[in-house]
Amino acid sequence: MKILQITLAVTALGLAANAAETQTYRDASGRTTGTVTTSGSHATYRDARGRTTATSTTTGSTTTFRDAQGRVIGTQTVSGTHATYRDARGRTVATSTQSGNTTTYRDAQGRTAGTATQSGSGTTYRDARGRTTGTKR
């Protein structure tokens, strides 16, 4: 679940800035786990039942995430190909580094948590052992 939360943040940054766009996330079995709809610098995250679970707003290189009640739950700050993810208290909980079409996510201790690989058909997410955990189309 943590890797999905992190990748939702990355997705929010990478989508078109001017048009609303919705992308669907699926688990390894192909079941829908949620969606993210972006419009400009704002994104809304919904679970499989369509309930809003979080929102985000990007200003400059920082994305701020809020829960459904509007409370800050974390941030993502991007610098080049590196991103740092912090919780609501400002503690680093993860980092990511992009190389080519693959982003590698690491936990706060620097251990690989998973990867996201982009291709023409979407993005495939894998855990630290390389097992597919989900997709985005």
Number of C-alpha atoms within 10 A of each C-alpha: 7 12 21 19 10 18 21 20 22 18 16 26 23 10 19 13 14 10 11 13 14 15 16 17 22 19 16 15 10 11 13 17 17 22 22 21 19 26 17 16 17 19 26 21 24 19 16 14 10 11 13 17 14 20 24 25 20 19 11 9 12 17 23 20 24 19 15 15 10 11 12 17 17 20 24 22 17 19 10 8 11 15 18 21 23 18 15 14 10 11 13 17 17 23 24 24 18 16 11 9 10 16 20 20 26 20 17 16 10 12 12 17 20 24 27 25 17 16 10 6 9 11 20 20 25 20 17 14 10 11 12 17 20 22 25 21 12
